[in-house]
Amino acid sequence: MATFVCTVLGVDRPCLVDDLAGVVSRHGGNWERSEMARLGGRFAGIVQVSVPDERADDLRAAVTALGEQGLLVTVDDGGPEPEPSGHRLVISLVGADRPGLVHAVASALADVRANIEELATATTSAPMSGDLLFEATAIVALPTGVEVDAVRDSLEAIADRLMVDIELSD
C-alpha cells in the first residue's frame, strides 16, 4: 500500500470535501485521517490516504487534477510513521488574545525539545467582557529523558507574563 498526505487550499464552496473524497474512493483509496477547516473564507485541509500500489500514480494524478477547479493541491509520499519516543501529553491554554502567544509557547516547548504533534487554536469572545480569548490545545511528544515537570516549569515561566492559564494532562 502507498500512503499519501494531501493538502488542499482554496476558496470554500459546497461539495469540496465530496469532490476530494470521491477521487480517493474511485481509485480504491482509503481516507485514513484528516484535519479540515474554513479559515478566512478559505478551505484548508490535510488528509492522509492509502491506496494499493498499482493505483498510486492514478490517484496522485487525479488528486492533483483538482487544481483545475481552483484549488492548490499538493501530494506528498507520507513515508513511515516515526516510532513514539517519549511521553505524550495534552496542553490546554486559555487567555487574552495577543500577538506572539503561539511563538512564546512553541519556544518554551522547543527549549525542552518537545515535539508539537497536533495544534488546534481559536479565538472566541469572552463571556462577560466580549474581549477576544485565545484558546489552544496541543498534543506534545516529549523526547526520552525529558520529564513532564520540565515542560511544566518551562510553560509556567511564561504563563504569568502572557496572562494565560495553561493545563497539562496525560
C-alpha positions, 0 to 999 in steps of 0.5 A, a space after each residue: 500500500 502507498 500512503 499519501 498526505 494531501 493538502 488542499 487550499 482554496 476558496 470554500 464552496 459546497 461539495 469540496 470535501 465530496 469532490 476530494 473524497 470521491 477521487 480517493 474512493 474511485 481509485 480504491 483509496 482509503 481516507 485514513 485521517 484528516 484535519 479540515 477547516 474554513 479559515 478566512 473564507 478559505 478551505 484548508 485541509 490535510 488528509 492522509 490516504 492509502 491506496 494499493 500500489 498499482 493505483 498510486 500514480 492514478 490517484 496522485 494524478 487525479 488528486 492533483 487534477 483538482 487544481 483545475 477547479 481552483 484549488 492548490 493541491 499538493 501530494 506528498 509520499 507520507 513515508 513511515 510513521 516515526 516510532 513514539 519516543 517519549 511521553 505524550 501529553 495534552 496542553 490546554 491554554 486559555 487567555 487574552 488574545 495577543 500577538 506572539 502567544 503561539 511563538 512564546 509557547 512553541 519556544 518554551 516547548 522547543 527549549 525542552 525539545 518537545 515535539 508539537 504533534 497536533 495544534 488546534 487554536 481559536 479565538 472566541 469572545 469572552 463571556 462577560 467582557 466580549 474581549 477576544 480569548 485565545 484558546 489552544 490545545 496541543 498534543 506534545 511528544 516529549 523526547 526520552 529523558 525529558 520529564 513532564 515537570 520540565 515542560 511544566 516549569 518551562 510553560 509556567 515561566 511564561 504563563 504569568 507574563 502572557 496572562 494565560 492559564 495553561 493545563 497539562 494532562 496525560 
